[in-house]
Amino acid sequence: MILSQFASVAERPELRRQGHTRESRTWRRSGKMAQKGGFAGAESFAIPSKENLKRTYDIRAKIAQISENEKSDLEFFFRRLMFHSTFVYTLFGDKPMSFEDLIKEGCIWKHYMHYFTSIEHGLDLCRYQRGWKVWKKYEQFFPLKKFIFVQLEYPDSKHTPAYLGHVNVILVHKNNFFSILKRHSQDFKQVIGENFNPHEMLKNAFKGKSLSSLDKRIKRHSALLGILLGYGRENAWHFYELSKLRSKMRKDLSYREAFEVAQKRIAPFCNHNYDLQYPICFPMFMCLPESKETKELKQKYTRQHRKICEIYRSGDFLEITLLKLTEE
């Protein structure tokens, strides 16, 4: 399973503070197995405004029905996804999808000695799962039109025993996901075949309780996953080719020179966030730092980051997040 086998074996909060999200580590490790765009939605999303004043009051009334303890856990849950992962770029930007790998509630302390660097982090994961339960309890209050928001388990497989206690939370912007499937349809056809259907992919890739549906549809292909995560086509394919060279080198050392040459071309994509009030992580992935694509991605994500910080300064965090999530 592409997401499970590529996931990090440790949740390390110190890496998150440095900008290393689970999503980026997952994609980087995917290789071991083997866009420029506008800021969609942020400019049109103001809180409050005459146009969405009724929606604002409606969201406030629904939030008021949630108990203080539940509301605290729900806010913690969304803050983790928005600020410590990359969900905020899917919610407010044009990033097609984001995911976060976490440990199921019943397995947190079972995995403690292997995965956690502090007891506080284990407690945070427990609170995250409480937040997810609150979301599921009240999700009928907040119907989603533009987004897919699910928590999926790894498939029960002998190939992924280390991840059977893990789940992935996934946020998909339907329009952006479909657009990138169409824009890069030739890449998907090259891997999947001429029968590739973006409508079918969007409709069925996130159904069920397991990640196996998405995994099968992209054929465990790290380049396709990188494209869907908004890392750029050129970056995704270069990393895929580097991964193939790594696999060959392990079997035949004559590939070592070619691997080292290709490896020197890539570097981590990272912008530093100096906003202490809103410590929103930038997307982290391996890229070709001097390419036009990467420079455009850096400019785009910097613009989006700046705008997102402005949006969250304008009002209540939970209200803003739920207003955008339920946008029609």
C-alpha positions as CSV (number, residue, x, y, z in Angstrom):
1,M,0.0,0.0,0.0
2,I,1.7,3.2,-1.2
3,L,0.8,5.5,1.7
4,S,1.4,2.9,4.4
5,Q,4.7,1.6,3.2
6,F,6.1,5.1,2.7
7,A,5.0,6.5,6.0
8,S,7.4,7.5,8.7
9,V,7.9,5.1,11.6
10,A,7.9,7.9,14.1
11,E,5.7,10.9,14.9
12,R,8.4,13.4,15.9
13,P,7.0,16.8,17.0
14,E,10.5,18.3,16.7
15,L,10.4,17.6,13.0
16,R,7.0,19.2,12.7
17,R,8.4,22.4,14.2
18,Q,11.1,22.3,11.5
19,G,8.4,21.9,8.8
20,H,8.7,18.1,8.2
21,T,5.1,16.9,7.9
22,R,4.1,13.2,7.7
23,E,2.7,13.8,4.2
24,S,6.1,14.9,2.9
25,R,8.0,12.1,4.6
26,T,5.5,9.6,3.2
27,W,6.1,10.9,-0.3
28,R,9.9,11.0,0.0
29,R,9.9,7.4,1.3
30,S,7.7,6.3,-1.6
31,G,10.6,6.4,-3.9
32,K,12.5,3.8,-1.9
33,M,9.9,1.3,-3.2
34,A,10.0,1.3,-6.6
35,Q,2.1,24.2,-11.3
36,K,1.9,26.9,-11.3
37,G,-1.5,27.9,-10.0
38,G,-3.5,30.7,-8.5
39,F,-4.8,31.0,-4.9
40,A,-8.2,29.4,-5.3
41,G,-10.8,30.5,-2.8
42,A,-8.9,32.8,-0.5
43,E,-9.7,36.1,-2.2
44,S,-13.3,35.2,-2.4
45,F,-13.5,34.2,1.2
46,A,-14.1,37.0,3.7
47,I,-15.4,36.7,7.2
48,P,-17.9,38.1,7.8
49,S,-19.4,39.8,4.7
50,K,-22.9,40.6,3.5
51,E,-22.8,37.6,1.2
52,N,-22.0,35.0,3.9
53,L,-23.4,36.7,6.9
54,K,-26.3,34.2,7.2
55,R,-23.8,31.3,6.9
56,T,-21.6,32.9,9.6
57,Y,-24.5,33.1,12.0
58,D,-25.6,29.6,11.1
59,I,-22.1,28.2,11.8
60,R,-21.9,30.1,15.1
61,A,-25.2,28.7,16.2
62,K,-24.1,25.1,15.4
63,I,-20.8,25.6,17.2
64,A,-22.7,26.8,20.2
65,Q,-24.5,23.5,20.5
66,I,-21.1,21.7,21.0
67,S,-20.0,21.5,24.7
68,E,-16.9,23.5,25.7
69,N,-14.8,20.3,26.2
70,E,-15.8,18.9,22.8
71,K,-15.2,22.3,21.1
72,S,-11.8,22.4,22.6
73,D,-10.9,18.9,21.3
74,L,-12.4,19.8,17.9
75,E,-10.3,23.0,17.6
76,F,-7.2,21.0,18.7
77,F,-8.0,18.5,16.0
78,F,-8.3,21.1,13.2
79,R,-5.3,23.1,14.4
80,R,-3.2,20.1,14.1
81,L,-4.3,19.4,10.6
82,M,-4.2,23.0,9.4
83,F,-1.0,24.3,11.0
84,H,1.1,21.2,11.7
85,S,0.3,19.5,8.4
86,T,-0.6,20.9,5.0
87,F,-4.4,20.7,5.0
88,V,-4.7,24.5,5.1
89,Y,-3.3,24.7,1.5
90,T,-6.0,22.2,0.4
91,L,-8.7,24.1,2.3
92,F,-7.8,27.6,1.2
93,G,-5.3,27.1,-1.7
94,D,-5.1,24.9,-4.8
95,K,-3.3,21.9,-3.3
96,P,-5.5,19.0,-4.6
97,M,-5.2,16.8,-1.5
98,S,-3.5,16.5,1.8
99,F,-3.2,13.6,4.3
100,E,-1.9,12.9,7.8
101,D,-0.9,9.5,9.1
102,L,-1.8,8.9,12.7
103,I,-2.2,6.0,15.2
104,K,-5.6,4.7,16.1
105,E,-6.8,5.4,19.6
106,G,-6.7,1.8,20.8
107,C,-3.1,1.4,19.6
108,I,-1.5,4.6,20.8
109,W,0.0,3.3,24.0
110,K,0.8,-0.1,22.4
111,H,3.0,1.8,20.0
112,Y,4.4,4.2,22.5
113,M,7.8,2.7,23.0
114,H,8.4,2.5,19.3
115,Y,7.0,5.7,17.9
116,F,6.9,8.5,20.5
117,T,9.7,10.8,21.7
118,S,7.6,12.1,24.7
119,I,4.6,11.2,26.7
120,E,3.1,14.6,25.7
121,H,3.0,13.5,22.1
122,G,1.1,10.4,23.0
123,L,-1.4,12.5,24.9
124,D,-1.7,14.8,21.9
125,L,-2.5,11.8,19.7
126,C,-5.2,10.7,22.2
127,R,-6.7,14.2,22.1
128,Y,-6.6,14.2,18.3
129,Q,-8.6,11.0,18.2
130,R,-11.1,12.6,20.7
131,G,-11.3,15.5,18.2
132,W,-12.1,13.1,15.4
133,K,-14.9,11.5,17.4
134,V,-16.3,15.0,18.1
135,W,-16.2,15.7,14.3
136,K,-18.0,12.4,13.5
137,K,-20.6,13.2,16.2
138,Y,-21.5,16.6,14.7
139,E,-20.5,16.2,11.1
140,Q,-24.2,16.3,10.1
141,F,-24.2,19.9,11.2
142,F,-21.5,20.7,8.7
143,P,-22.3,19.1,5.3
144,L,-19.5,19.2,2.8
145,K,-20.0,20.1,-0.9
146,K,-16.5,20.9,-2.2
147,F,-14.4,18.6,-0.1
148,I,-13.9,15.0,0.8
149,F,-12.9,14.6,4.4
150,V,-12.3,11.0,5.6
151,Q,-10.2,8.9,8.0
152,L,-9.2,5.6,6.3
153,E,-7.5,2.6,7.7
154,Y,-4.5,0.9,6.1
155,P,-5.6,-2.4,4.5
156,D,-5.1,-5.6,6.5
157,S,-2.2,-7.0,4.6
158,K,0.8,-9.2,5.5
159,H,2.9,-6.6,3.6
160,T,2.1,-3.8,6.0
161,P,1.9,-5.3,9.6
162,A,3.7,-2.3,11.1
163,Y,0.9,0.0,10.0
164,L,-2.2,-1.9,11.0
165,G,-2.6,0.5,14.0
166,H,-2.4,3.5,11.8
167,V,-5.0,5.6,10.0
168,N,-4.8,8.3,7.4
169,V,-6.9,11.5,7.6
170,I,-7.4,12.8,4.0
171,L,-8.8,16.1,2.8
172,V,-9.5,16.4,-0.9
173,H,-10.7,19.5,-2.8
174,K,-12.9,17.9,-5.4
175,N,-12.5,20.6,-8.1
176,N,-8.7,20.9,-7.7
177,F,-8.3,17.2,-7.6
178,F,-10.3,16.7,-10.8
179,S,-8.5,19.6,-12.5
180,I,-5.0,18.1,-11.8
181,L,-6.2,14.7,-13.0
182,K,-7.3,16.3,-16.3
183,R,-4.2,18.5,-16.6
184,H,-1.9,15.6,-16.2
185,S,-4.1,13.0,-17.8
186,Q,-1.2,11.8,-20.1
187,D,0.9,11.0,-17.0
188,F,-2.0,9.0,-15.5
189,K,-2.7,7.2,-18.8
190,Q,1.0,6.3,-19.1
191,V,0.9,4.5,-15.7
192,I,-2.7,3.4,-15.5
193,G,-3.6,2.9,-19.1
194,E,-5.8,4.5,-21.7
195,N,-8.9,3.5,-19.7
196,F,-8.0,6.2,-17.1
197,N,-11.1,8.1,-16.2
198,P,-10.7,11.2,-13.9
199,H,-14.4,11.2,-13.1
200,E,-14.2,7.6,-11.8
201,M,-11.0,8.3,-9.9
202,L,-12.6,11.2,-8.0
203,K,-15.8,9.3,-7.4
204,N,-14.3,6.1,-6.1
205,A,-10.7,6.6,-4.9
206,F,-11.7,7.5,-1.3
207,K,-14.7,5.2,-0.8
208,G,-14.9,2.5,1.8
209,K,-12.9,2.2,5.0
210,S,-9.5,1.4,3.6
211,L,-6.8,3.2,1.5
212,S,-6.6,0.3,-0.9
213,S,-9.0,1.9,-3.3
214,L,-6.7,4.9,-4.0
215,D,-3.6,2.7,-3.9
216,K,-5.0,0.4,-6.6
217,R,-6.1,3.2,-8.8
218,I,-2.7,5.0,-8.9
219,K,-0.9,1.6,-9.0
220,R,1.4,2.4,-6.0
221,H,3.1,5.0,-8.2
222,S,5.0,7.7,-6.3
223,A,5.1,10.1,-9.3
224,L,1.3,10.1,-9.5
225,L,1.0,10.6,-5.8
226,G,3.4,13.5,-5.9
227,I,1.4,15.2,-8.6
228,L,-1.8,14.7,-6.6
229,L,-0.2,16.2,-3.5
230,G,0.7,19.4,-5.4
231,Y,4.5,18.8,-5.5
232,G,4.8,19.5,-9.3
233,R,5.0,17.1,-12.2
234,E,8.7,17.5,-12.9
235,N,9.6,17.1,-9.3
236,A,7.4,14.0,-8.9
237,W,8.9,12.3,-12.0
238,H,12.5,13.1,-11.1
239,F,12.0,11.6,-7.7
240,Y,10.4,8.5,-9.1
241,E,13.4,8.0,-11.5
242,L,15.8,8.6,-8.6
243,S,13.9,5.9,-6.7
244,K,14.3,3.5,-9.5
245,L,18.0,4.1,-9.6
246,R,18.3,3.6,-5.9
247,S,16.6,0.2,-6.3
248,K,18.9,-0.8,-9.1
249,M,22.0,0.4,-7.2
250,R,21.1,-1.9,-4.3
251,K,21.3,-4.9,-6.7
252,D,24.1,-3.6,-8.9
253,L,26.7,-1.1,-7.7
254,S,27.4,0.0,-11.3
255,Y,24.4,2.3,-11.0
256,R,25.9,4.1,-8.0
257,E,27.5,7.0,-10.1
258,A,24.2,7.6,-12.0
259,F,22.3,7.6,-8.7
260,E,24.7,10.0,-7.0
261,V,24.5,12.4,-10.0
262,A,20.7,12.4,-9.9
263,Q,20.6,12.7,-6.1
264,K,22.7,15.9,-6.2
265,R,20.1,17.6,-8.3
266,I,17.4,17.4,-5.7
267,A,17.0,19.2,-2.4
268,P,14.2,19.7,0.2
269,F,11.5,22.2,-0.8
270,C,11.2,24.4,2.2
271,N,10.2,27.9,3.1
272,H,10.7,29.1,6.7
273,N,7.7,30.4,8.6
274,Y,8.5,33.2,10.9
275,D,4.9,33.9,12.0
276,L,4.8,32.8,15.6
277,Q,1.1,33.5,16.0
278,Y,0.2,31.2,13.1
279,P,3.1,28.6,12.8
280,I,1.7,27.1,9.6
281,C,4.0,24.6,8.0
282,F,5.0,25.0,4.3
283,P,4.7,21.8,2.2
284,M,7.8,19.7,2.4
285,F,9.0,17.5,-0.4
286,M,12.1,16.7,-2.5
287,C,12.4,19.0,-5.5
288,L,14.7,20.3,-8.3
289,P,15.5,23.6,-6.6
290,E,16.7,25.5,-9.7
291,S,13.8,24.4,-12.0
292,K,11.2,26.9,-13.2
293,E,8.5,24.7,-11.7
294,T,10.0,24.7,-8.2
295,K,10.5,28.5,-8.2
296,E,6.9,29.0,-9.3
297,L,5.7,26.6,-6.6
298,K,7.7,28.4,-3.9
299,Q,6.2,31.7,-5.0
300,K,2.7,30.3,-5.1
301,Y,2.9,28.6,-1.6
302,T,4.4,31.8,-0.2
303,R,1.5,33.8,-1.5
304,Q,-1.0,31.3,-0.1
305,H,0.7,31.2,3.2
306,R,0.6,34.9,3.6
307,K,-3.0,35.1,2.6
308,I,-4.0,32.2,4.9
309,C,-2.4,34.0,7.9
310,E,-4.4,37.1,7.1
311,I,-7.6,35.1,6.9
312,Y,-7.0,33.5,10.3
313,R,-6.2,36.9,11.9
314,S,-9.6,38.1,10.8
315,G,-11.7,36.0,13.3
316,D,-12.2,32.9,15.3
317,F,-10.1,29.9,14.2
318,L,-12.8,27.2,14.4
319,E,-15.5,29.4,12.8
320,I,-13.3,30.3,9.9
321,T,-12.2,26.7,9.3
322,L,-15.8,25.3,9.4
323,L,-17.1,28.2,7.2
324,K,-14.5,27.4,4.5
325,L,-14.9,23.6,4.9
326,T,-18.7,23.9,4.3
327,E,-18.5,26.4,1.5
328,E,-20.9,25.6,-1.4
